[in-house]
Amino acid sequence: MTKNEEANIAACLASVAWSDDVVVLDSYSTDRTVEIARTAGARIVQHAYETENGQRMFGLTQIPFVNAWVYTPDADEITPDDLRDEMLAIAADPTRTEAFFKARFKNMFMGRWIRHASLYPTWITRLVRPDRVRFEREVHSVCVAEGGAGELDAHFIHYSFNNGMDAWYAKHNRYSTVEAQLAAERPRSKVRIADLLSAKGDIRRRALKSLSAGMPFRSTLRFLYMYVLRRGFLDGWPGYAYCKLIANYEFMIVLKTEELRRRANGERI
C-alpha cells in the first residue's frame, strides 16, 4: 500500500523483484510513486484510503492475484533473501494449513537498528491467504483468520522514518486521533496477569497497552519502560530519541482522549 512513497518504493520493489506478481495499491499519490512502481514492472491499482483495515481488505478481496499466498510489505520495508527463501518454501508446500504468517522486523533509525527501544521482537502479519483472513481495527490493524497462524524465522528491515520527521509526525497525528476516538468510546477492560506475563509479544503488548490506558503519567511511564526497563539506553542517542518520540505520541493520545471526553460532557477545552 502506498501514498507518496517515492523515497522508499524503488528499494522496496527491488527487494521483491523475485515475485511473478507485484501489485502496488496506491492511494492516489501526488509524487512519483506510481511512475517509479510502473517502471519497476508492478501492477498499479488505485483506491482512496479511508482506514488501514479497510484498505487492506480492499486489496485482499478486490484485487485478483496470481498466487494463493500474498506477501504484504509496506513501502518502507526491505525483504532480505532469507525471508524470501522461507516464504517461497511455504508457498510451495501444499500441506501447509496456516492462514497467515507473522514476521519480526528490525526497526532502523538514524542508521541503526533500534533493537531495545523498539520493543523487539514485534510480530507483524505479512504473509497471508487472502481467502482466509480479514483485518480489523482502523490503525495498527489486527489479522483474524479461519485457521492457524505461523511465525517466520527471518526478519524484514523497516525504515519507518525514511520519509522524514514531518511525515512521521503527520502519520502519528492521524494515528493518535483514531486511538483517542477508540479510547473514548470503549469502556476500560480488566487486564489479565497471564497476558502481562505471556511469552507471546503481541499478547503482552496489548495487555500493557490496556493497563497503561488508565494510569496517570502514561507518556512518562512509556518512556521509562522503553528506555530503562527495556534497556533502550543501549541503542545510544538514536534509542533515546526514539523513546522520546513514542512517549510524545502517547501524550498526544492522552490529550486527544481527554478532549473528546470533555466535549462529550459539554465542557470547554
C-alpha positions as CSV (number, residue, x, y, z in Angstrom):
1,M,0.0,0.0,0.0
2,T,1.4,3.4,-0.9
3,K,0.7,7.1,-0.6
4,N,3.6,9.4,-1.6
5,E,6.3,6.9,-1.1
6,E,8.7,8.0,-3.8
7,A,11.6,7.9,-1.3
8,N,11.0,4.2,-0.5
9,I,9.2,2.4,-3.2
10,A,12.1,1.7,-5.5
11,A,14.1,-0.1,-2.9
12,C,11.0,-2.0,-1.6
13,L,10.1,-3.3,-5.1
14,A,13.7,-4.2,-5.9
15,S,13.7,-6.4,-2.8
16,V,10.7,-8.3,-4.1
17,A,11.6,-8.4,-7.7
18,W,11.7,-12.3,-7.5
19,S,7.9,-12.3,-7.4
20,D,6.0,-13.0,-10.5
21,D,3.1,-10.8,-9.4
22,V,3.8,-7.5,-7.8
23,V,0.9,-5.2,-7.1
24,V,1.0,-1.6,-5.7
25,L,-2.2,-0.5,-4.1
26,D,-1.9,3.3,-4.3
27,S,-4.0,5.9,-2.5
28,Y,-3.7,8.5,-5.4
29,S,-0.1,9.6,-4.7
30,T,0.8,13.1,-5.9
31,D,4.5,12.4,-6.1
32,R,6.4,10.0,-8.4
33,T,5.4,6.8,-6.5
34,V,3.2,5.4,-9.4
35,E,5.7,6.3,-12.0
36,I,8.5,4.5,-10.2
37,A,6.4,1.5,-9.4
38,R,5.3,1.2,-13.0
39,T,8.9,1.4,-14.3
40,A,9.7,-1.4,-11.9
41,G,7.1,-3.6,-13.5
42,A,4.4,-3.5,-10.8
43,R,0.7,-3.6,-11.5
44,I,-0.9,-0.4,-10.2
45,V,-4.3,-0.4,-8.5
46,Q,-5.6,2.9,-7.1
47,H,-8.2,3.2,-4.3
48,A,-8.9,6.1,-1.9
49,Y,-7.6,5.4,1.6
50,E,-10.1,5.7,4.5
51,T,-8.8,3.3,7.2
52,E,-5.9,0.9,7.4
53,N,-8.1,-2.2,7.7
54,G,-10.4,-1.0,5.0
55,Q,-7.6,-0.5,2.6
56,R,-6.1,-3.9,3.4
57,M,-9.4,-5.6,2.9
58,F,-10.0,-3.9,-0.4
59,G,-6.6,-5.1,-1.6
60,L,-7.2,-8.7,-0.5
61,T,-10.8,-9.0,-1.7
62,Q,-10.9,-6.8,-4.8
63,I,-7.5,-7.5,-6.5
64,P,-7.1,-10.8,-8.3
65,F,-3.7,-12.3,-7.5
66,V,-1.8,-14.9,-9.5
67,N,-0.8,-16.9,-6.3
68,A,-2.6,-18.4,-3.4
69,W,-0.2,-16.8,-0.9
70,V,0.3,-13.0,-0.8
71,Y,3.1,-11.1,0.9
72,T,2.1,-7.7,2.0
73,P,5.1,-5.5,2.9
74,D,4.8,-1.7,3.5
75,A,6.6,0.6,1.1
76,D,9.3,1.4,3.7
77,E,10.3,-2.2,4.2
78,I,13.1,-4.3,2.6
79,T,12.7,-8.0,2.1
80,P,16.1,-9.9,2.7
81,D,16.9,-13.1,0.8
82,D,16.5,-15.4,3.8
83,L,12.9,-14.1,4.3
84,R,12.3,-14.6,0.6
85,D,13.5,-18.2,0.6
86,E,11.4,-19.0,3.7
87,M,8.2,-17.7,2.2
88,L,8.8,-19.4,-1.1
89,A,9.2,-22.7,0.6
90,I,5.9,-22.2,2.5
91,A,4.1,-21.2,-0.7
92,A,5.5,-24.3,-2.5
93,D,4.3,-26.7,0.3
94,P,0.7,-27.8,-0.4
95,T,0.4,-29.4,3.1
96,R,0.6,-26.0,5.0
97,T,-2.6,-25.4,7.0
98,E,-1.8,-21.9,8.3
99,A,-3.9,-19.0,7.1
100,F,-1.2,-16.4,7.7
101,F,2.3,-15.9,9.0
102,K,3.8,-13.1,11.2
103,A,7.3,-11.8,10.8
104,R,9.6,-9.8,13.1
105,F,11.4,-6.7,11.9
106,K,14.5,-4.7,12.5
107,N,13.4,-1.1,13.0
108,M,16.0,1.3,11.7
109,F,16.5,4.9,12.9
110,M,19.4,7.2,12.3
111,G,21.4,4.4,10.6
112,R,21.0,2.0,13.5
113,W,18.8,-1.0,14.4
114,I,16.8,0.2,17.4
115,R,16.8,-3.3,19.0
116,H,16.0,-2.5,22.6
117,A,13.9,0.7,22.5
118,S,11.7,-0.6,19.7
119,L,10.4,-3.4,22.0
120,Y,11.9,-6.1,19.7
121,P,10.5,-8.6,18.8
122,T,7.3,-7.2,17.5
123,W,5.4,-9.6,15.2
124,I,3.5,-8.2,12.2
125,T,1.3,-10.2,9.8
126,R,2.9,-10.2,6.4
127,L,2.2,-13.4,4.6
128,V,-1.5,-14.3,4.1
129,R,-4.0,-16.5,2.3
130,P,-6.4,-13.7,1.1
131,D,-9.4,-16.0,1.1
132,R,-9.0,-17.0,4.7
133,V,-8.1,-13.7,6.6
134,R,-9.6,-10.4,7.4
135,F,-8.2,-7.3,9.1
136,E,-9.8,-5.4,12.0
137,R,-9.1,-2.1,13.7
138,E,-8.6,1.2,11.9
139,V,-5.0,1.7,12.9
140,H,-2.4,-0.9,13.7
141,S,-4.8,-3.4,12.2
142,V,-5.1,-7.0,13.5
143,C,-5.4,-10.1,11.3
144,V,-8.2,-12.5,12.1
145,A,-8.3,-15.8,10.3
146,E,-10.0,-19.1,9.7
147,G,-7.2,-21.4,10.5
148,G,-3.9,-21.3,12.3
149,A,-1.1,-18.7,12.3
150,G,2.6,-19.3,11.9
151,E,5.8,-17.3,12.7
152,L,8.6,-16.8,10.2
153,D,12.2,-17.2,11.3
154,A,13.6,-14.5,9.1
155,H,13.2,-10.7,9.6
156,F,12.3,-7.8,7.3
157,I,14.0,-4.4,7.6
158,H,11.8,-1.4,8.5
159,Y,12.9,2.1,7.6
160,S,9.9,3.8,9.3
161,F,11.5,7.3,9.4
162,N,12.8,7.4,5.8
163,N,10.1,9.8,4.6
164,G,11.3,12.3,7.1
165,M,10.3,13.6,10.5
166,D,7.5,15.7,9.1
167,A,5.9,12.7,7.6
168,W,6.3,10.6,10.8
169,Y,4.6,13.3,12.9
170,A,1.8,13.7,10.3
171,K,1.1,10.0,10.4
172,H,1.2,9.7,14.1
173,N,-1.0,12.8,14.4
174,R,-3.6,10.8,12.4
175,Y,-3.0,7.6,14.4
176,S,-3.3,9.4,17.7
177,T,-6.7,10.9,16.7
178,V,-8.1,7.4,15.9
179,E,-6.6,5.9,19.0
180,A,-8.2,8.6,21.1
181,Q,-11.6,8.0,19.5
182,L,-11.3,4.3,20.2
183,A,-10.2,5.0,23.8
184,A,-13.1,7.5,24.4
185,E,-15.7,5.1,23.1
186,R,-14.7,1.8,24.8
187,P,-15.0,1.0,28.5
188,R,-11.8,0.2,30.3
189,S,-11.3,-3.5,30.5
190,K,-9.7,-5.7,33.1
191,V,-6.1,-6.8,32.4
192,R,-5.3,-10.5,33.0
193,I,-2.0,-11.1,34.8
194,A,-1.4,-14.1,32.5
195,D,-1.5,-11.8,29.5
196,L,1.0,-9.4,31.1
197,L,3.4,-12.4,31.6
198,S,2.7,-14.1,28.3
199,A,5.6,-15.3,26.2
200,K,3.8,-14.0,23.1
201,G,5.0,-10.4,22.5
202,D,1.8,-9.3,20.8
203,I,-0.4,-10.5,23.7
204,R,1.9,-9.0,26.3
205,R,2.0,-5.7,24.4
206,R,-1.8,-5.4,24.1
207,A,-2.1,-6.2,27.9
208,L,0.4,-3.5,28.7
209,K,-1.4,-1.0,26.5
210,S,-4.7,-1.7,28.2
211,L,-3.0,-1.4,31.6
212,S,-1.3,1.9,30.8
213,A,-4.5,3.4,29.4
214,G,-5.9,4.2,32.8
215,M,-2.7,5.1,34.5
216,P,-1.5,8.6,35.4
217,F,1.7,9.9,33.7
218,R,1.2,7.5,30.9
219,S,3.7,9.0,28.5
220,T,6.4,9.3,31.2
221,L,5.8,5.6,32.2
222,R,6.0,4.6,28.5
223,F,9.4,6.4,28.2
224,L,10.8,4.8,31.4
225,Y,9.6,1.4,30.3
226,M,11.2,1.6,26.9
227,Y,14.4,3.5,27.9
228,V,15.1,1.9,31.3
229,L,13.3,-1.5,31.7
230,R,13.7,-2.5,28.0
231,R,17.2,-1.0,28.0
232,G,16.7,1.5,25.2
233,F,19.8,3.3,26.5
234,L,21.8,0.6,24.9
235,D,20.7,1.9,21.5
236,G,22.6,5.1,22.1
237,W,21.3,8.6,21.2
238,P,19.0,7.2,18.4
239,G,17.4,5.0,21.1
240,Y,16.9,8.0,23.4
241,A,15.4,10.0,20.6
242,Y,13.1,7.1,19.6
243,C,11.8,6.7,23.2
244,K,11.1,10.4,23.4
245,L,9.1,10.3,20.1
246,I,7.0,7.3,21.2
247,A,6.4,9.0,24.6
248,N,5.2,12.1,22.8
249,Y,2.9,10.0,20.7
250,E,1.4,8.5,23.8
251,F,0.9,12.1,25.2
252,M,-0.9,13.1,22.1
253,I,-3.4,10.2,22.6
254,V,-3.9,11.2,26.2
255,L,-4.6,14.8,25.4
256,K,-7.0,14.0,22.5
257,T,-8.8,11.4,24.6
258,E,-9.4,14.0,27.3
259,E,-10.5,16.5,24.7
260,L,-13.1,14.1,23.4
261,R,-14.4,13.2,26.8
262,R,-14.7,16.9,27.8
263,R,-16.6,17.7,24.6
264,A,-18.9,14.8,25.2
265,N,-19.8,16.4,28.6
266,G,-20.3,19.8,27.1
267,E,-17.1,21.2,28.6
268,R,-14.7,23.6,27.1
269,I,-11.1,22.5,26.2
